[in-house]
Amino acid sequence: MKRIIFALLCVLAFIGVEAQTNGERTIITLEDNWKFSKGDIAEAQQVDFNDRKWETVTVPHDWAIYGPFDKEIDKQTVRITQNMEKKATEKYGRTGALPHIGTAWYRKTFTAPAYKKGKEALLVFDGAMSQAQVYVNGQRVGERPYGYSYFYFNISEYLKEGEENTLAVRLHNDPYSSRWYPGAGIYRKVQLIVKDEVSFKQWGTFITTPYITNDVAKVNVKSAVQGDNLSIETEIVDARGKIWATKKSSERYGNEIEFDVALPKPSLWSPEAPNLYYANLKLYQGDELKDVQRIQFGVRTIKYSAEKGFELNGKVTKFKGVCLHHDLGPIGAAINVSALRRQLVILKDMGCNAIRSAHNMPSMEQLELCDEMGFLFLAESFDEWAKPKVENGYNRFFDEWAEADVVNLVRATRNHPCIVMWSSGNEVPDQHGSIGVKRAKWLQDIFHREDPTRPVTVGMDQVKAVMESGFGSITDVPGLNYRVHLYEEAYDKFPQGFLLGSETASTISSRGVYKFPLEFTNMKRYKDGQCCSYDFGRCNWSNVPDDDFVLQDDKDWVIGEFVWTGFDYLGEPTPYDRQWPSRSSYFGICDLGGLPKDRFYLYRSRWNTEDETLHLLPHWNWEGREGETTPVFAYTSYDSAELFVNGKSQGIRKKNKESNQTRYRLMWMDVKYEPGTIKVVAYDENGKAAAEKEINTAGKPHQIRLSADRETIKADGKELSYVTVSVLDKDGNLCPTANSQLNFKVKGAGSYRAACNGDATSLELFHNPSMKAFSGQLVVLVQAGTKPGDITLEVSCKGLIKNSCQIVAE
């Protein structure tokens, strides 16, 4: 069998601040006071254009998230081959039914006080959606068509020294350019870096640790530099600032200075202990300090082999991962660190240890958080190669731009210890035929050239085709999207000796919604536009979670899975893309607002091995169903439990291998509904009661409960507190069918940002201060201002006792 061994990596990241002087370089994050306008202006006009009447915005910015939702925006007649459709049909909401199509301009004036003759100025974009054209002082400095790509331009020759400069950015989104909501605008950060011409090259430093023992790690540093008579002075420090090693070297190979540093007693990076180090690099020309970099990295080994699958630091580790689109629900594609952190906190509690950036290049902030919090990361590049999935997709740019986009992806992010694998594509139509094999090999070779320490995968859904063509055989890590019935055959035919579930499940559900009679469904559509939360609903190409669990647990050669998806996302409202209104997905383990669905606890019961899980479903408010069969499930980390309805035992259930479902779920299929209380008592391995959970039939909506995920946030004008709003009866029970119209007021040192109820059929705008509860709950986002103080959120509803909560900005 082919054996693939890949060693370690690390982490490069500049921390985004408004103005940061780092030794001999200055980094300015261009955030505030951008002028924005949707609509085109002539290129010749934009130099002296009067933008005083344009909207003033802060970047990152997504202008399309403010709506309105409109089915005409992305209505199209199309056959979605990835969904195994046989004919074209009229579709709605495929890209979120939000107005992201068209041209927009951003303009900003700025000064570069550190810039003078002999300096170099770089303008760095983490992403701009899309087809960016960039101008400085009226001169066109470059373009980048791919909306997910990182890119930069040397603008030294265009800057005015000591004077005001004008930056202008034209963006354009075509119709039929995406399969999901792509966002619109400069949705990731923009930075101006001013440094000496004699300096480190942008994204030119690569730190690896190719040799690790308990006593020492060899830290290898390769830095691309520009200038003559150069040397690098290095110190390795830990997160507390303690210096562990130093080295000075001038040994140069071409434009690179390369050297090794011995790091004693290394603390390894892992999901359980995400230890980080920093390399403080000083570049000297002779005795003169010219440039400084601070590069974050981690010490860890990765290895893929037929014998043991994936090993992290010598320990066999399975990927318990989820796929994530880049949008952040009610705030759209605009990057927000506290929103990203909240997602990861929720996933960590579920026991998730890995993220796949599907199907796009990840944000720098997401990678920094995954380094810090301990998540393995599969960094993906493209959803299309040369053959199109959508008419105006990346296929138009692939031949000209693919190599440059991959190079920037790898060089910009290769020092992140969280990244353990690259993905060159997802479900590309190029899987068929020899041309596709050549493209796969070409892309994989680029990744290997830029980073020989990590493997490359492709999310393959045409499994029969890739077995025949050799496409799957040349891929470092064969990634299968669904097709659980073909795992055994693929394992036999592929030479690698292992498989990855690069995309799994695609189970569909709506939080708190249950349908009767209970049944396994395939693309089932109901009049209310919702999916059943008993978690037996799937799509044409997909399956329920339990089918993947069996493969993960029973096959050592299956190295893990990435579930589609961790959170609902805007667009792709399968199976309701032919039924309006529906404008967001049903695939998420959590809903669009981040509230866990029942499925969250099914995964948690299997993935989180440290904490107890006991979750009971469905809710117990079924007026009009008295005496009718209403199945009850328990998702639990215990092997057995007993169910009681109003104190009467419904029997003990024990997990067993009779079916995939009874192996992972405790199910009472013949329970008759009667109002009152259902209670489940879980038993430990000795048969003793270990935990219990009960649900009461709720009365009429009476009051409101507020619960903030964070009661203290930074007064930086960016941080968010997510407040879960629940509608309760007079006894404090959640009213699971309440759809009360809730109103929000924020006072003090913050502001109302958005709300989200997780209902894929809701057309209420996220930024309006009023929204209906869905299944009795929703989430309100409160944003800090720039001055410390108290923030008060008040939530009210006609006929209910209102409530308020306080958040401190400091």
VOMAR-306667 format. One record per residue (C-alpha): x, y, z. Coordinates in steps of 0.25 Angstrom, whole numbers, plus 5000, padded with zeros to 4 digits. Layout:
BEGIN
NODE;X;Y;Z
...
***
This chain:
BEGIN
NODE;5000;5000;5000
NODE;5004;5014;4997
NODE;5009;5021;5010
NODE;5008;5036;5012
NODE;5015;5043;5023
NODE;5014;5057;5025
NODE;5020;5065;5037
NODE;5017;5078;5044
NODE;5013;5092;5041
NODE;5011;5105;5048
NODE;5004;5119;5048
NODE;5006;5132;5042
NODE;4996;5143;5046
NODE;4996;5158;5047
NODE;4987;5163;5057
NODE;4977;5173;5051
NODE;4977;5186;5059
NODE;4975;5200;5054
NODE;4989;5204;5054
NODE;5000;5195;5058
NODE;5015;5198;5058
NODE;5024;5186;5058
NODE;5038;5190;5059
NODE;5042;5195;5045
NODE;5028;5192;5039
NODE;5015;5199;5041
NODE;5002;5191;5039
NODE;4989;5200;5037
NODE;4975;5193;5037
NODE;4966;5201;5028
NODE;4953;5199;5035
NODE;4945;5212;5037
NODE;4940;5223;5029
NODE;4939;5216;5015
NODE;4929;5222;5005
NODE;4920;5212;4999
NODE;4910;5212;4987
NODE;4903;5201;4979
NODE;4903;5204;4964
NODE;4914;5207;4954
NODE;4922;5219;4951
NODE;4932;5221;4940
NODE;4946;5217;4942
NODE;4951;5231;4938
NODE;4941;5238;4947
NODE;4945;5231;4960
NODE;4957;5239;4962
NODE;4950;5252;4966
NODE;4937;5247;4968
NODE;4929;5254;4979
NODE;4925;5243;4989
NODE;4920;5251;5000
NODE;4906;5246;4998
NODE;4910;5232;4998
NODE;4907;5223;5010
NODE;4918;5223;5021
NODE;4921;5208;5025
NODE;4931;5200;5033
NODE;4939;5189;5026
NODE;4937;5177;5027
NODE;4924;5180;5020
NODE;4913;5172;5013
NODE;4903;5181;5007
NODE;4894;5170;5002
NODE;4890;5164;5015
NODE;4880;5176;5018
NODE;4871;5170;5007
NODE;4860;5170;5004
NODE;4857;5155;5002
NODE;4851;5154;4988
NODE;4849;5141;4980
NODE;4851;5148;4967
NODE;4866;5151;4970
NODE;4871;5137;4968
NODE;4860;5130;4961
NODE;4865;5121;4951
NODE;4862;5109;4943
NODE;4873;5099;4945
NODE;4876;5084;4947
NODE;4885;5082;4959
NODE;4894;5070;4956
NODE;4900;5070;4969
NODE;4886;5067;4975
NODE;4884;5056;4965
NODE;4873;5063;4958
NODE;4868;5058;4944
NODE;4862;5070;4938
NODE;4863;5085;4940
NODE;4852;5092;4949
NODE;4849;5106;4954
NODE;4857;5109;4966
NODE;4856;5120;4977
NODE;4865;5124;4988
NODE;4877;5117;4983
NODE;4886;5129;4987
NODE;4878;5133;4999
NODE;4868;5142;4991
NODE;4877;5154;4995
NODE;4881;5165;4986
NODE;4895;5162;4984
NODE;4896;5163;4969
NODE;4901;5176;4962
NODE;4913;5186;4963
NODE;4917;5194;4975
NODE;4928;5203;4979
NODE;4936;5206;4991
NODE;4945;5218;4993
NODE;4954;5222;5005
NODE;4963;5234;5007
NODE;4976;5231;5016
NODE;4989;5236;5019
NODE;5002;5227;5020
NODE;5010;5235;5030
NODE;5021;5224;5031
NODE;5023;5224;5015
NODE;5035;5231;5009
NODE;5045;5229;4998
NODE;5052;5215;5001
NODE;5039;5209;5007
NODE;5030;5199;5001
NODE;5015;5200;5003
NODE;5006;5187;5001
NODE;4991;5188;5000
NODE;4986;5174;5005
NODE;4972;5169;5004
NODE;4967;5156;5011
NODE;4955;5155;5002
NODE;4946;5164;4993
NODE;4933;5158;4987
NODE;4936;5159;4975
NODE;4943;5162;4962
NODE;4951;5173;4970
NODE;4958;5184;4962
NODE;4966;5193;4971
NODE;4970;5208;4969
NODE;4980;5217;4976
NODE;4979;5232;4973
NODE;4972;5229;4960
NODE;4982;5218;4956
NODE;4978;5204;4954
NODE;4987;5195;4962
NODE;4981;5182;4959
NODE;4970;5172;4959
NODE;4966;5159;4966
NODE;4953;5152;4961
NODE;4952;5141;4971
NODE;4943;5146;4983
NODE;4950;5136;4993
NODE;4964;5139;4989
NODE;4974;5147;4998
NODE;4982;5156;4989
NODE;4992;5168;4991
NODE;4998;5179;4982
NODE;5010;5187;4983
NODE;5005;5201;4982
NODE;5018;5209;4985
NODE;5018;5216;4972
NODE;5004;5221;4973
NODE;5005;5227;4988
NODE;5006;5241;4991
NODE;5016;5243;5002
NODE;5011;5251;5014
NODE;4998;5254;5006
NODE;4984;5249;5006
NODE;4982;5237;4997
NODE;4969;5231;4991
NODE;4967;5216;4990
NODE;4955;5212;4981
NODE;4950;5197;4979
NODE;4940;5193;4969
NODE;4933;5180;4971
NODE;4923;5172;4963
NODE;4915;5160;4965
NODE;4909;5153;4953
NODE;4896;5145;4953
NODE;4897;5130;4953
NODE;4911;5131;4960
NODE;4909;5123;4972
NODE;4901;5111;4978
NODE;4899;5118;4991
NODE;4899;5132;4997
NODE;4913;5138;4994
NODE;4911;5151;5001
NODE;4915;5164;4994
NODE;4925;5175;4997
NODE;4939;5176;5004
NODE;4934;5165;5014
NODE;4948;5163;5020
NODE;4959;5172;5025
NODE;4968;5181;5017
NODE;4982;5185;5022
NODE;4993;5195;5018
NODE;5007;5190;5021
NODE;5018;5200;5020
NODE;5032;5194;5021
NODE;5046;5196;5016
NODE;5049;5192;5002
NODE;5060;5183;5009
NODE;5050;5174;5016
NODE;5043;5160;5018
NODE;5034;5157;5006
NODE;5019;5156;5008
NODE;5015;5143;5012
NODE;5029;5138;5010
NODE;5033;5132;5023
NODE;5030;5117;5025
NODE;5032;5110;5039
NODE;5032;5095;5041
NODE;5036;5086;5052
NODE;5041;5073;5044
NODE;5047;5066;5056
NODE;5041;5065;5070
NODE;5044;5058;5082
NODE;5040;5060;5097
NODE;5054;5067;5099
NODE;5055;5076;5086
NODE;5048;5080;5074
NODE;5055;5085;5062
NODE;5049;5098;5057
NODE;5052;5100;5042
NODE;5050;5115;5037
NODE;5051;5118;5023
NODE;5049;5133;5020
NODE;5048;5140;5006
NODE;5055;5153;5007
NODE;5059;5164;4998
NODE;5072;5172;4999
NODE;5087;5169;5000
NODE;5096;5166;5012
NODE;5085;5161;5021
NODE;5083;5153;5034
NODE;5072;5149;5042
NODE;5072;5149;5058
NODE;5061;5140;5064
NODE;5055;5137;5077
NODE;5045;5126;5080
NODE;5035;5130;5091
NODE;5023;5124;5097
NODE;5009;5130;5099
NODE;5014;5136;5113
NODE;5026;5142;5106
NODE;5036;5133;5112
NODE;5048;5132;5102
NODE;5052;5117;5099
NODE;5062;5119;5088
NODE;5070;5129;5080
NODE;5078;5128;5067
NODE;5084;5137;5057
NODE;5087;5133;5043
NODE;5091;5139;5029
NODE;5092;5126;5022
NODE;5084;5129;5009
NODE;5080;5121;4997
NODE;5075;5129;4986
NODE;5065;5139;4992
NODE;5063;5130;5004
NODE;5070;5130;5018
NODE;5068;5117;5024
NODE;5072;5112;5038
NODE;5069;5102;5049
NODE;5066;5106;5064
NODE;5066;5095;5075
NODE;5054;5097;5083
NODE;5055;5090;5097
NODE;5044;5082;5104
NODE;5034;5086;5093
NODE;5019;5087;5097
NODE;5011;5080;5086
NODE;4999;5086;5079
NODE;4986;5078;5079
NODE;4971;5080;5080
NODE;4972;5076;5095
NODE;4984;5085;5097
NODE;4986;5096;5087
NODE;4999;5101;5091
NODE;5005;5112;5082
NODE;5019;5118;5080
NODE;5024;5131;5074
NODE;5036;5133;5065
NODE;5040;5148;5067
NODE;5049;5150;5054
NODE;5058;5162;5052
NODE;5064;5165;5038
NODE;5077;5173;5038
NODE;5085;5178;5027
NODE;5099;5179;5033
NODE;5096;5185;5047
NODE;5084;5192;5043
NODE;5070;5187;5046
NODE;5061;5187;5034
NODE;5049;5179;5037
NODE;5042;5171;5048
NODE;5032;5159;5047
NODE;5024;5152;5059
NODE;5020;5138;5054
NODE;5011;5129;5062
NODE;5013;5114;5060
NODE;5010;5101;5067
NODE;5019;5089;5069
NODE;5012;5076;5064
NODE;5013;5064;5055
NODE;5003;5059;5045
NODE;5004;5046;5038
NODE;4994;5038;5029
NODE;4997;5023;5026
NODE;4989;5011;5022
NODE;4993;5004;5035
NODE;4987;5014;5045
NODE;4980;5025;5037
NODE;4982;5039;5042
NODE;4992;5041;5054
NODE;4993;5054;5061
NODE;5006;5054;5070
NODE;5007;5039;5068
NODE;4993;5037;5073
NODE;4982;5031;5064
NODE;4971;5042;5063
NODE;4958;5042;5055
NODE;4952;5054;5049
NODE;4940;5058;5057
NODE;4937;5070;5047
NODE;4927;5079;5041
NODE;4926;5087;5028
NODE;4924;5102;5030
NODE;4920;5112;5019
NODE;4926;5126;5021
NODE;4913;5133;5024
NODE;4910;5136;5039
NODE;4895;5136;5037
NODE;4888;5149;5041
NODE;4901;5157;5039
NODE;4904;5151;5025
NODE;4918;5149;5020
NODE;4924;5161;5028
NODE;4935;5155;5037
NODE;4933;5157;5052
NODE;4942;5150;5062
NODE;4932;5148;5073
NODE;4922;5142;5063
NODE;4933;5132;5059
NODE;4937;5129;5073
NODE;4923;5126;5077
NODE;4921;5116;5066
NODE;4934;5109;5071
NODE;4930;5109;5085
NODE;4917;5102;5082
NODE;4924;5092;5073
NODE;4934;5090;5084
NODE;4923;5086;5094
NODE;4918;5076;5083
NODE;4931;5069;5083
NODE;4935;5074;5069
NODE;4950;5074;5067
NODE;4951;5078;5052
NODE;4946;5089;5042
NODE;4945;5088;5027
NODE;4944;5102;5020
NODE;4933;5098;5010
NODE;4935;5102;4999
NODE;4944;5114;5000
NODE;4957;5119;5005
NODE;4955;5122;5020
NODE;4957;5135;5027
NODE;4970;5138;5034
NODE;4961;5141;5047
NODE;4955;5127;5046
NODE;4969;5120;5045
NODE;4974;5128;5057
NODE;4963;5124;5065
NODE;4964;5109;5061
NODE;4979;5110;5065
NODE;4975;5116;5079
NODE;4964;5108;5082
NODE;4969;5094;5076
NODE;4962;5090;5063
NODE;4968;5082;5052
NODE;4965;5089;5039
NODE;4963;5085;5025
NODE;4965;5097;5016
NODE;4958;5097;5003
NODE;4960;5105;4991
NODE;4950;5103;4980
NODE;4936;5098;4977
NODE;4938;5099;4962
NODE;4950;5096;4953
NODE;4949;5098;4938
NODE;4936;5091;4936
NODE;4924;5099;4941
NODE;4914;5096;4952
NODE;4907;5110;4950
NODE;4908;5118;4937
NODE;4916;5130;4943
NODE;4924;5122;4953
NODE;4939;5121;4955
NODE;4941;5112;4943
NODE;4942;5126;4935
NODE;4955;5129;4943
NODE;4961;5115;4946
NODE;4971;5114;4934
NODE;4977;5128;4937
NODE;4976;5129;4952
NODE;4975;5116;4959
NODE;4990;5114;4961
NODE;4992;5128;4967
NODE;4980;5126;4976
NODE;4985;5113;4981
NODE;4999;5120;4983
NODE;4993;5131;4991
NODE;4984;5121;4999
NODE;4996;5113;5003
NODE;5006;5124;5006
NODE;4997;5132;5014
NODE;4992;5121;5023
NODE;5003;5110;5023
NODE;5008;5114;5037
NODE;4995;5111;5044
NODE;4996;5098;5052
NODE;4981;5095;5051
NODE;4982;5092;5036
NODE;4985;5078;5034
NODE;4980;5076;5020
NODE;4977;5084;5007
NODE;4966;5082;4998
NODE;4967;5086;4983
NODE;4952;5085;4980
NODE;4938;5080;4983
NODE;4930;5071;4975
NODE;4936;5077;4962
NODE;4930;5072;4949
NODE;4944;5070;4944
NODE;4944;5057;4952
NODE;4940;5050;4939
NODE;4951;5046;4929
NODE;4966;5048;4927
NODE;4966;5063;4926
NODE;4960;5063;4940
NODE;4971;5054;4945
NODE;4982;5063;4939
NODE;4975;5075;4946
NODE;4975;5068;4959
NODE;4989;5065;4958
NODE;4993;5079;4954
NODE;4986;5085;4965
NODE;4992;5075;4975
NODE;5006;5077;4970
NODE;5004;5092;4973
NODE;5000;5090;4987
NODE;5012;5080;4989
NODE;5022;5090;4983
NODE;5017;5101;4992
NODE;5015;5092;5004
NODE;5022;5078;5004
NODE;5017;5075;5018
NODE;5002;5074;5017
NODE;4993;5064;5008
NODE;4983;5069;4998
NODE;4969;5064;4997
NODE;4957;5066;4987
NODE;4942;5064;4991
NODE;4938;5054;4981
NODE;4923;5050;4979
NODE;4925;5043;4966
NODE;4931;5031;4973
NODE;4929;5021;4961
NODE;4935;5031;4951
NODE;4947;5034;4960
NODE;4949;5019;4962
NODE;4950;5016;4947
NODE;4958;5029;4943
NODE;4969;5028;4953
NODE;4965;5042;4959
NODE;4963;5036;4973
NODE;4976;5028;4972
NODE;4985;5040;4970
NODE;4979;5048;4981
NODE;4987;5048;4994
NODE;4974;5046;5003
NODE;4962;5041;4996
NODE;4950;5049;5001
NODE;4937;5043;4998
NODE;4924;5052;4999
NODE;4913;5043;5003
NODE;4912;5030;4995
NODE;4913;5021;5008
NODE;4909;5009;5000
NODE;4922;5010;4992
NODE;4932;5012;5003
NODE;4936;4997;5003
NODE;4938;4997;4988
NODE;4945;5010;4988
NODE;4954;5005;4999
NODE;4957;4992;4991
NODE;4961;5000;4978
NODE;4968;5012;4983
NODE;4983;5009;4987
NODE;4984;5019;4999
NODE;4978;5009;5009
NODE;4969;5019;5016
NODE;4957;5028;5012
NODE;4952;5041;5018
NODE;4937;5045;5019
NODE;4940;5059;5013
NODE;4925;5062;5013
NODE;4914;5053;5021
NODE;4900;5052;5025
NODE;4893;5064;5019
NODE;4881;5061;5028
NODE;4870;5072;5028
NODE;4862;5077;5040
NODE;4856;5089;5045
NODE;4858;5093;5060
NODE;4846;5088;5068
NODE;4838;5083;5057
NODE;4832;5069;5057
NODE;4824;5062;5046
NODE;4814;5050;5048
NODE;4814;5039;5045
NODE;4829;5037;5047
NODE;4836;5032;5035
NODE;4849;5031;5027
NODE;4847;5042;5017
NODE;4855;5046;5004
NODE;4853;5060;4999
NODE;4840;5061;5006
NODE;4833;5074;5005
NODE;4822;5079;5014
NODE;4812;5091;5012
NODE;4819;5099;5024
NODE;4833;5098;5017
NODE;4839;5091;5029
NODE;4846;5078;5031
NODE;4844;5068;5042
NODE;4854;5068;5054
NODE;4853;5053;5057
NODE;4865;5053;5049
NODE;4861;5043;5039
NODE;4860;5052;5027
NODE;4870;5052;5016
NODE;4872;5056;5001
NODE;4874;5049;4988
NODE;4889;5047;4990
NODE;4890;5047;5005
NODE;4887;5039;5018
NODE;4884;5040;5033
NODE;4895;5042;5043
NODE;4895;5028;5048
NODE;4899;5022;5035
NODE;4912;5030;5035
NODE;4914;5026;5050
NODE;4915;5011;5047
NODE;4926;5014;5037
NODE;4934;5023;5046
NODE;4933;5013;5058
NODE;4934;5000;5050
NODE;4945;5003;5039
NODE;4959;5007;5044
NODE;4962;5011;5030
NODE;4951;5022;5030
NODE;4959;5033;5036
NODE;4947;5042;5040
NODE;4936;5051;5035
NODE;4932;5065;5032
NODE;4917;5066;5034
NODE;4909;5075;5024
NODE;4907;5085;5032
NODE;4911;5090;5046
NODE;4901;5102;5044
NODE;4890;5105;5035
NODE;4894;5115;5024
NODE;4888;5125;5014
NODE;4884;5119;5001
NODE;4882;5105;4996
NODE;4869;5102;5003
NODE;4868;5088;4999
NODE;4857;5081;4998
NODE;4849;5094;4997
NODE;4857;5101;4986
NODE;4844;5099;4977
NODE;4835;5104;4988
NODE;4834;5119;4992
NODE;4837;5124;5003
NODE;4850;5117;5007
NODE;4863;5124;5007
NODE;4873;5117;5015
NODE;4878;5103;5018
NODE;4872;5091;5026
NODE;4885;5083;5027
NODE;4891;5090;5040
NODE;4893;5083;5053
NODE;4890;5097;5058
NODE;4880;5106;5052
NODE;4884;5119;5045
NODE;4884;5127;5058
NODE;4893;5116;5065
NODE;4882;5110;5073
NODE;4884;5095;5074
NODE;4875;5085;5067
NODE;4872;5072;5073
NODE;4882;5066;5064
NODE;4893;5074;5072
NODE;4891;5064;5084
NODE;4891;5052;5075
NODE;4905;5056;5071
NODE;4909;5061;5084
NODE;4905;5047;5091
NODE;4916;5041;5082
NODE;4926;5051;5080
NODE;4927;5058;5094
NODE;4933;5047;5102
NODE;4936;5056;5114
NODE;4922;5061;5118
NODE;4909;5055;5120
NODE;4898;5056;5109
NODE;4883;5053;5111
NODE;4873;5060;5102
NODE;4859;5057;5100
NODE;4850;5059;5088
NODE;4840;5063;5083
NODE;4833;5075;5091
NODE;4821;5071;5098
NODE;4810;5081;5093
NODE;4801;5073;5084
NODE;4787;5078;5086
NODE;4778;5070;5077
NODE;4787;5058;5077
NODE;4782;5052;5090
NODE;4783;5037;5089
NODE;4791;5037;5076
NODE;4804;5030;5074
NODE;4815;5040;5077
NODE;4829;5034;5077
NODE;4839;5039;5088
NODE;4855;5038;5086
NODE;4866;5040;5095
NODE;4880;5044;5090
NODE;4889;5041;5101
NODE;4903;5037;5105
NODE;4898;5026;5113
NODE;4894;5012;5108
NODE;4881;5010;5114
NODE;4869;5018;5119
NODE;4855;5017;5124
NODE;4843;5026;5119
NODE;4832;5031;5128
NODE;4819;5038;5123
NODE;4812;5044;5135
NODE;4819;5035;5144
NODE;4816;5022;5136
NODE;4827;5014;5131
NODE;4828;5012;5116
NODE;4840;5002;5117
NODE;4855;5002;5117
NODE;4862;5003;5104
NODE;4876;4999;5102
NODE;4886;5002;5090
NODE;4888;4990;5081
NODE;4894;4987;5068
NODE;4880;4981;5062
NODE;4879;4994;5053
NODE;4888;5006;5051
NODE;4878;5015;5058
NODE;4876;5006;5071
NODE;4891;5006;5072
NODE;4892;5021;5075
NODE;4877;5025;5079
NODE;4868;5021;5090
NODE;4854;5020;5083
NODE;4840;5018;5089
NODE;4832;5016;5076
NODE;4818;5013;5082
NODE;4816;5024;5092
NODE;4802;5030;5092
NODE;4801;5045;5095
NODE;4795;5051;5107
NODE;4797;5064;5113
NODE;4806;5065;5125
NODE;4821;5061;5127
NODE;4830;5052;5120
NODE;4843;5048;5127
NODE;4855;5039;5124
NODE;4864;5033;5134
NODE;4877;5029;5128
NODE;4885;5017;5135
NODE;4900;5015;5136
NODE;4907;5002;5133
NODE;4904;4996;5146
NODE;4889;4999;5144
NODE;4888;5010;5154
NODE;4880;5023;5151
NODE;4891;5033;5146
NODE;4883;5045;5140
NODE;4869;5049;5137
NODE;4862;5059;5128
NODE;4847;5063;5127
NODE;4838;5072;5118
NODE;4825;5078;5122
NODE;4813;5081;5114
NODE;4814;5097;5114
NODE;4802;5106;5116
NODE;4800;5119;5109
NODE;4811;5129;5106
NODE;4813;5138;5118
NODE;4827;5143;5120
NODE;4840;5145;5113
NODE;4854;5139;5117
NODE;4867;5145;5113
NODE;4881;5138;5113
NODE;4893;5144;5108
NODE;4905;5136;5103
NODE;4914;5147;5108
NODE;4911;5157;5119
NODE;4924;5165;5117
NODE;4929;5169;5103
NODE;4940;5178;5098
NODE;4936;5193;5095
NODE;4943;5192;5082
NODE;4931;5195;5073
NODE;4931;5181;5068
NODE;4929;5170;5078
NODE;4915;5163;5079
NODE;4907;5157;5090
NODE;4897;5147;5086
NODE;4885;5147;5094
NODE;4875;5135;5094
NODE;4861;5140;5095
NODE;4851;5129;5100
NODE;4836;5130;5101
NODE;4831;5123;5114
NODE;4818;5120;5121
NODE;4815;5125;5135
NODE;4822;5113;5141
NODE;4835;5115;5133
NODE;4833;5104;5123
NODE;4837;5107;5109
NODE;4825;5109;5099
NODE;4830;5101;5088
NODE;4820;5105;5077
NODE;4820;5120;5081
NODE;4822;5130;5069
NODE;4820;5143;5077
NODE;4824;5156;5070
NODE;4836;5161;5079
NODE;4841;5175;5079
NODE;4855;5179;5083
NODE;4861;5192;5089
NODE;4876;5194;5092
NODE;4880;5205;5101
NODE;4894;5210;5106
NODE;4908;5207;5101
NODE;4904;5198;5090
NODE;4894;5196;5079
NODE;4884;5186;5073
NODE;4891;5178;5061
NODE;4882;5167;5057
NODE;4872;5156;5061
NODE;4870;5142;5055
NODE;4859;5131;5058
NODE;4865;5120;5050
NODE;4852;5119;5042
NODE;4857;5117;5027
NODE;4843;5122;5022
NODE;4844;5135;5030
NODE;4845;5147;5021
NODE;4846;5157;5033
NODE;4859;5165;5031
NODE;4870;5162;5041
NODE;4873;5177;5044
NODE;4859;5181;5047
NODE;4857;5182;5063
NODE;4845;5172;5062
NODE;4844;5157;5059
NODE;4834;5145;5061
NODE;4839;5134;5071
NODE;4841;5121;5064
NODE;4838;5108;5072
NODE;4838;5118;5084
NODE;4851;5124;5082
NODE;4861;5133;5075
NODE;4874;5140;5076
NODE;4877;5155;5077
NODE;4891;5161;5074
NODE;4895;5173;5083
NODE;4908;5180;5078
NODE;4917;5188;5086
NODE;4920;5203;5084
NODE;4934;5209;5085
NODE;4932;5214;5099
NODE;4931;5206;5112
NODE;4918;5205;5119
NODE;4906;5197;5122
NODE;4897;5192;5110
NODE;4882;5188;5113
NODE;4874;5180;5104
NODE;4859;5180;5106
NODE;4850;5170;5099
NODE;4835;5172;5099
NODE;4823;5166;5093
NODE;4808;5170;5094
NODE;4801;5161;5104
NODE;4814;5156;5110
NODE;4822;5161;5122
NODE;4835;5168;5116
NODE;4849;5165;5121
NODE;4862;5172;5120
NODE;4877;5168;5122
NODE;4890;5176;5124
NODE;4903;5174;5117
NODE;4915;5181;5120
NODE;4925;5187;5110
NODE;4939;5190;5115
***
